[in-house]
Structures are given as C-alpha cells and as structure tokens.
Amino acid sequence: MVVMGTAFVLVIGRLTWVQVFHNQAYAAVGRSELLHTVNLPAQRGPLLDRDGRVLAMSVPLQTVVADPHQIDDPLGEAKALAPVLKMSVATLQHDLSLGSGFVYLAHQVDDSTAAAVKALALTGISFVKEPKRELLAGDVAVPVLGQVGTEGHGQGGIEYQYDRQLAGHSGQMVVQRDPNGRDIPGGVVSDQAAQPGRGLVLTLDTPLQIEVRQALSNEVVTSKAQAGMAVVMDSRNGDILAMANLARSPNQPTGAPIPAPSNLALNEVFEPGSTAKVATIGGALQDHVVTPSQRLVVPDQLQVADATFHDAEAHPTTDLSVSDILARSSNVGTITIAKMLGKERINHFLQDFGFGRPTGLGFPGESAGFLDKPAHWSGTAIGAVPIGQDEAVTAVQMLDAYNVVANGGLMVPPRLVDATVDASGAEHPVPAQPNRRVISARTANQLKPMLEQVVQGADGTGKAAAIPGYAVAGKTGTAQKPYAGKPGYQPGAYMASFVGFIPAQRPALTAIVVLDQPTPIYGGSVGAPVFAEIGRYALSHFHVPPDLAPGSGPVTVPVVIPPPVTPGATTGSTTPTGSTTSSTGATTAKAASRTPASQVRTTASASRSVPGSTPSTGGSTTSTTLGRSPGIRSRP
C-alpha cells in the first residue's frame, strides 16, 4: 500500500508539474507538430509587346509536395504515386523517407495529374500552387525573352536581365494540418501576402516578329545556312521592333531551323566585311579627305605589306568616283581612301560608329565585339580593317552604325524595354539613353544617296533589296569566317549580310539580315532579298507611304482597314483569365492602363494608320491620300 501510495503521489505531482507549471511549453510543442509553413510564390510580371499583346505570363499550377514526418509507409506511397507522376518508385521512396518536413515531389503538374493524386488520399501528400511561365506567342522570340526555371527565376534573355523586377517577393503562410496532412478549417495562423512582380512593356511588335522569323527561316532553308539573324529597328528612336535568331539543330543539321540557343544578334560576333565600309568612307567624308564625286584610279588589286587585296570581280584599272567605290563595294578603292585617312582616324570613326563597344542594352552575354588599337595593327591591317576584316561586330552593332546615317549622323541607342507595369496596371516609362553625335548631318546626307546607289545603281551589289515605290539605302557584306581559337579562315565558310534603312531620305525602319555559311555566299544574293521581304511587310504594317516622284502630287494607294472588334466578342481561342488570343497567336493583357483585349486590334491598327484614313466597318479596301510619312508610332 505504501508503494502504491507513493506512486500515486508521484503521478499526481508529475501531472501538476506538466499541467500547471509547464502547460504552455507542452501546448506549444503540440501545436508545432500541427503547424506547417507554406511558401507563397509571387506572381511574376508579364512581358508585353509594344501594343500590349502578352508574350509571356505566369499561370498558377499545382505542385505535389510531401511531409515525410507524417508518412509511415514511404515504399507503399511511392508505389501508388509512381504511375501517376511518371516517376520511379526508388526516387519517390527516397524523397518520402527524408528527414525534412517539406519535400517537392513534382513541379507544376497538369489538372488531370493533380486530380489523380488527390484521389489517392495519401497521408502526408498535399499541394502548393506554383506559377508556370507560358509563352503565348510560342517560341517566336525565345532567344530574346529567355525562359523561367521551375524555381521561378529567369534563365537567359530579358527574363534573366530583369529577374529582380519581374519576380516580385514571395510570401509565407503558417497553417495547421491534422496528422493526415489535411488543412484544418480556419487553421491559418499567420499570412504574409506575396508581392507580385512588375511587368515589362517591350519594344517588340509581335506581328512583325512573326513575319521576320518566317522570312529568315525560309532563307536559312533555301540557302542551306547554318544559322541566321535579323533585326528591325525604329530608325528614329532605336526601338527594336523585331529580333529573330535561328540555328540548325545539332541533332538534325539538315532539318528546319529552330530558335537559337542564345540571342545571336547580341551574343555572337562576326567579321562584317564590306558593311564596315560605311565607317571608313563616312570618316573620309567627315574629315574632308574625299568628296562623293571625287574620282580615284582603282586597279584590280593592291599590295599592302606582304598581302595582296583584290576586288570581288576582276577588272582593268579604272577611274571610279567615291560613290561608285561604295556602290560597287570595291575593296581596292576603299583601301585607297583608307590610306588617305590614316589608321588613327579610321580607328576613331570605327569606334564612334559603335565598333568595339557595348550597345547599352545590357543584354545578358552581350559581346562588345573586337577592335584592336592602331598601335597593335600589323602591316596589312591598313588594308584589312577598313574593309571589315580583322575586327568583329554583333548584328546590332552594325545595325546601330547604319542607323547613325539614317538619323543624320546621330547614334540613337537601341531599346528593348519601353516601360514597366506595376500591380495596378500603371505604366512607368524607362528613360531612353541620350543620343550621341558621330558624323555631321552634312556627311550623313552625303552618304544616303551613295547607299541608295548600292541598291538602285547599275553596278550596285544590293539590287535584290529593292522595294517597289520606296528608295532603299543599304550595303551588302560578305566576309570569311575565321577559325574559332586559332589563326586563319575556314575554307568556303562565309558570313553574308545586308543592312540598310527605308525610305532612304526619310528613314522609318533600319534593318539587318545575317546568314551564317549560306550558299550562295554573297550578302547581295541571300541577305538583300530577305531585307526586301521584311521591308515590304513592315512598310505596309506601319502604313509608311511610298516615296513621291519628283514633281508629282500625292499618291493614292489602297489601305486595308480591319473591321472593328466588338467589345466582349471572341477573337481567338480561350486563354488564361483576363486575356484573349489574337490571329497572331499572341495575347493582349487587360491591364488597367492598357487597351482591353477585345479592342486592341482596332486600337493597334489605328495607332499605325495614315492620318486621314477612314475605317470601314466591313473591312473593305479604302483609298487614302498620302502626302507625307507618319512613319512608325513614336515613343517618348
């Protein structure tokens, strides 16, 4: 009895100790076993094109997670989950046996998979919502946009460059769950809301982007090129309206081209060849070393140190004007002018035209190109550098150089991002970088007709770039490809390009097309036709009127005005809430400060229409009198 009494006293004492003196501590332990912290991913900001069409947006999907502390039979649950999640039993058993209280099993599963997992009613298995990035225009601009990984961070391109602004800040929620892992109703202990990321309004124009990619893809296939890139810019403000990058798949080298693994137009460099002559001859004009009409004796070949430079086609010694030298793309004539200018001034003008310096876009992996200092030039460099050898550029650098001429001698920095969009839908413009004077307006005005002769002249190398009704100014380029990592050039391997602007005397668009190892090898044969195809579409798309013949009156041309879209009407396939898909395959967001999706086609068309045009409710053809060019819709 004494022993039993003593035991009873001890039990009562222990109960008193637990329930009276330490009740709060033990209650906290009990609660902690029911509490679970759930991460609340922030909604990533969308990427919009210049007219509000959605290029990329995040859609919330279910992610399967587990709390191994609540799972008594990891192998049994792994066997049940494996066929549903299409994962191995061994992998799932390992994850379900971990000592952690929270384990990801399958990220961003579709609705049917999520429903199948829920139907299993397994202990310790639950779900969290995770956003998945959807490219609503498909892969048409993937090398520019980049992608988003399963952890919600940008991988390459704009997504990586602006990850901090786009990603926002995740939140946290502490909830109570029963031993089977089910949420207890009303069991939210604390809730810290996620802060959504900002959206970005890009300068890209989705319809033009689609057209540029298709035209480039066709030429890559036709010319059997290894890769290709094409960029279109608003001449006046530097907005990049389209940027296509295509390459052959290493697994199917003869198959259709696919999106390049990186943004070739900014990440890859090449020797420009004859397109670089604009800086050499432009510099000589700027320094009053030559004039456009000045005539020079141009032999078929020229010895420079221990190298002999030739023109592309054999010819007797002839008398050519400086304009003829540029139109015919004479290497010997350009080198003759370069010797008159001198290597220090050549280097100065190449740098001023943007060679060897970043564009200012700050794009991930962007190359500054290569331009050696004159002190390091070899004896043959005075012959090679002025004609686009011994230096390397990106496609956008060369595009910028020709846009200098289009803008009367001003370097207008390129832009890919026009504005940010906050959670309320309000836009905040991204300030443009200041322009920079490269050559005088007088020199630019001398170069424009010279570049026109490349396309329109009897001996011009860029005739295939001609567009009926418009004066085209530009230049062809054909350059050998150097070996990677060792001196010398690859036999038979060339980069072919055409770069220019339209209309020549009132530029609205500046564009470049580059083909990697095409057949035929010449920029005038493969780059110029693509430039013309892109140009024809873009001029119509932006309603840029044709040139006027000297002494003629206004020109009347047909302009097709699409019918207005009835608000609320369905214009395409169903997409995530708050958006509709247009005929271009892109989606327009219903942001508070942007045009509603149901009206965007009408508004976008109106923003590019010619003043004085009258929309037709039936989508018929309307005649419009054109006396001047409104060009492309300007940005601040």
Stockholm file with secondary structure:
# STOCKHOLM 1.0

chainA/1-636         MVVMGTAFVLVIGRLTWVQVFHNQAYAAVGRSELLHTVNLPAQRGPLLDRDGRVLAMSVPLQTVVADPHQIDDPLGEAKALAPVLKMSVATLQHDLSLGSGFVYLAHQVDDSTAAAVKALALTGISFVKEPKRELLAGDVAVPVLGQVGTEGHGQGGIEYQYDRQLAGHSGQMVVQRDPNGRDIPGGVVSDQAAQPGRGLVLTLDTPLQIEVRQALSNEVVTSKAQAGMAVVMDSRNGDILAMANLARSPNQPTGAPIPAPSNLALNEVFEPGSTAKVATIGGALQDHVVTPSQRLVVPDQLQVADATFHDAEAHPTTDLSVSDILARSSNVGTITIAKMLGKERINHFLQDFGFGRPTGLGFPGESAGFLDKPAHWSGTAIGAVPIGQDEAVTAVQMLDAYNVVANGGLMVPPRLVDATVDASGAEHPVPAQPNRRVISARTANQLKPMLEQVVQGADGTGKAAAIPGYAVAGKTGTAQKPYAGKPGYQPGAYMASFVGFIPAQRPALTAIVVLDQPTPIYGGSVGAPVFAEIGRYALSHFHVPPDLAPGSGPVTVPVVIPPPVTPGATTGSTTPTGSTTSSTGATTAKAASRTPASQVRTTASASRSVPGSTPSTGGSTTSTTLGRSPGIRSRP
#=GR chainA/1-636 SS CHHHHHHHHHHHHHHHIIIIISHHHHHHHHHHHHEEEEEECCCCCCEECTTSEEEEEEEEEEEEEECGGGCSCHHHHHHHHHHHHTCCHHHHHHHHTSSCSCEEEEEEECHHHHHHHHHHCCTTEEEEEEEEEEETTTTTTHHHHCEECTTSCEESHHHHHTHHHHHCBCEEEEEEECTTSCEEEEEEEEEECCBCCCEEEESCCHHHHHHHHHHHHHHHHHTTCSEEEEEEEETTTCBEEEEEEEECBTTBTTSCCEECSSCHHHHCCBCCGGGGHHHHHHHHHHTTSCCTTCEEEECSEEEETTEEEECSSCCCCEEEEHHHHHHHTCHHHHHHHHHHHCHHHHHHHHHHTTTTSCCSCCCTTCCCCBCCCGGGCCTTHHHHGGGTCSCBBCHHHHHHHHHHHHTTTEECCCBSEEEEECTTSCEEECCCCCCEECSCHHHHHHHHHHHHHHHHSTTCSCGGGCBTTBCCEEEEEEEEEECSSSSSEEEEEEEEEEEEEESTTSCCEEEEEEEESCSSCCHHHHHHHHHHHHHHHHHHHTTCCCCCCTTCCCEEEEEECCCCCCTTCCCSCBCSTTEEECTTSCEEECCTTSCCGGGHHHHHHHHHSCTTCCCCTTCCEEEEEESSCCCSCCCC
#=GC SS_cons         CHHHHHHHHHHHHHHHIIIIISHHHHHHHHHHHHEEEEEECCCCCCEECTTSEEEEEEEEEEEEEECGGGCSCHHHHHHHHHHHHTCCHHHHHHHHTSSCSCEEEEEEECHHHHHHHHHHCCTTEEEEEEEEEEETTTTTTHHHHCEECTTSCEESHHHHHTHHHHHCBCEEEEEEECTTSCEEEEEEEEEECCBCCCEEEESCCHHHHHHHHHHHHHHHHHTTCSEEEEEEEETTTCBEEEEEEEECBTTBTTSCCEECSSCHHHHCCBCCGGGGHHHHHHHHHHTTSCCTTCEEEECSEEEETTEEEECSSCCCCEEEEHHHHHHHTCHHHHHHHHHHHCHHHHHHHHHHTTTTSCCSCCCTTCCCCBCCCGGGCCTTHHHHGGGTCSCBBCHHHHHHHHHHHHTTTEECCCBSEEEEECTTSCEEECCCCCCEECSCHHHHHHHHHHHHHHHHSTTCSCGGGCBTTBCCEEEEEEEEEECSSSSSEEEEEEEEEEEEEESTTSCCEEEEEEEESCSSCCHHHHHHHHHHHHHHHHHHHTTCCCCCCTTCCCEEEEEECCCCCCTTCCCSCBCSTTEEECTTSCEEECCTTSCCGGGHHHHHHHHHSCTTCCCCTTCCEEEEEESSCCCSCCCC
//
